Amino acid sequence: MKSLRRTFRGILGVAFAMLGACAMTGGPEPDPVVPEPSASTPWPLAAPKAGQVVRVLGDAPAPVLEGENWFSGKCEIEAPLPVGYPAPTPPECVEIKTYPVVRRAEYGGQGPTSIGMGNGFWPLFNHIKKRDIAMTSPVEMDYRGMTTDDGKLSDDQGAWTMSFLYRETKQGPEGDAERGVKVVDNPEVTVISIGMMGGYGLNRVNQGVEKLREVLAKQDRWVAAGDPRSLSYNGPQIAFKRRWSEIQIPVKPRNAIVTSNPGSTK
């Protein structure tokens, strides 16, 4: 019970931090600039196995797992990741990684993400509380069809999905739940990911997406294969400038054949 309460507090904090960051768009504390990752290594020819990571840019040491908490420099993740998830990407680094199937409680919508996440938070939180599901970090956001002609994500088009993650796929049943929440097993997906340190929100996501597209354009082995998503790890107990997140784009080897679009099933 103590562990469950701790996990609820952690996920509650992450979600409120995301909501606060969205509300601050255009406010007095700007998002920090995304640094340029430094040293590089050869890009892999094939996707890593589920749960594995290949660093392609950046010098930061691999993050350290102590108990259920991850640490990287000034960053910390206070809640456990889902079983089988790859290690988080350190800030200022770019990695290719494959995520296993994960069970998610999803809430989706259209329009401003700042409003939508407020509408989605309580149904998701009450869902896991009602089912006595010990949640994990991160809170995931998928952005479908929101990319404009200039390459930036916009609230004016497309749709988004906010997800709380189950620790294991065997927990609880799939299917429609209460108040617009749907429980699904999100399929395995390979992504290119950049680690970020600083605030959350759509402006921050656009910074990471821009950097990832620049990185992809400088090599010839991998191409984008889906819509961007973000993973947010921290709540308000972590200082604004130390909050850890990842911005990701699904990818595939350039010559691979994809039969379905990776990402959210909703």
Order of alpha helices (4+ residues) and beta strands (2+ residues): alpha-beta-beta-beta-beta-beta-beta-alpha-beta-beta-beta-beta-beta-alpha-beta-beta-beta
